[in-house]
Amino acid sequence: MAYRGARGTIRSMLYLDHAASSPLRPQAWEAMAPFRDEDYGNPSGGHAVSRRAKNALEDARDLIAGLIGSDPLEIVFTGGGTEADNLAVKGAALAGGEKSGVVTSTVEHDAVLASAGFVEGVGCPLALVKVDADGLVDPAEVASHVTPETAVVSVMMGNNETGVRQPIEQIADEIGAVSSSVVFHSDAVQGYVSERIDLGSLGVDLLSLAAHKFGGPKGVGLLFVRSGTRLEPLIHGGGQELGRRSGTHNVMAVVGMAAAMAALESEREDFRPRVMAERNRFETTLASLVPDVAFTAANAPRMVQTSHVRIPGIRNEVLLVRLDAAGVAASAASACQSGAATVSHVLEAMGMTPAEARECLRFSFGWSTPEGEGAAAARLVAREIEALR
């Protein structure tokens, strides 16, 4: 199905890889226009051109804070979700020059797991919480790993591969019952796409977002840092972002992210039922044509935009090549792992064998998904499976 992109171009591929990156929203492109051409100043400067950039930056910060229920000073702009995750985990564990512990789960994004592994390597205790066959953590078990040495707990809101939605609110309650000093971080890069976030009630102290997952530009994100949370900066220099993240701001990207967030919030009531309907039609159609297809965590809480499937006897990389040629974009795992020879750590943690994991594909929907694309894509997927069999 064709759809019109931000600059009016017509795209014909059935794009079911929004979890990797969603097309740029027209609102973001339009908001960024002045900062591509005229308002190119460095927001840290003192003259009129710089002041215009600085004002735009702070207007975007105010807008974003209002949309997610935070104070503007609690928003730290980053170069994306990976940097935000690194700053959250490393920054909390190493705050004040200390080396304190990290608790996280076995199904987290690589940015969190690699950050946790790094701080473990410099002397910080690390505890990894296992998940069940659906990829869910037990909130009480997460809290049971918290000790007096623990500085930060990190559990993602929505899994970037399977779409499973973790019980963040219950985890926050369990952690709070055990310790009032432990910092709770959640990677909400995927979760925010389809769920409204109110940081006044969610219960987290740190939260990561990435613009390109919801129709903003690539290379920009943010970390919410609750007031009073100690954080060791990872990037040192000019002291921007109240010293928490130095470096010249990408004003154009930040403005685009704010515009994309505003557009996302304006369509919340429509997005969930519309995208869920396409996801459900995709799964229903595919199941009717390929009876042995298995949908991962089908009975667990899932984000509405993600369908993770296993097709017995079909290697995912072989099917992906055929789907690409047929005009369907999907993925085998996290976009950060695409092309890697290793088996998904998420699927292994859920108990899948390496052979089963290599039979899995992720199909993800988004703001630009047109009506009928789910069923159309399922028919093409079924056709290619039949050809391989």
Disulfide bonds with the S-S distance in Angstrom:
none
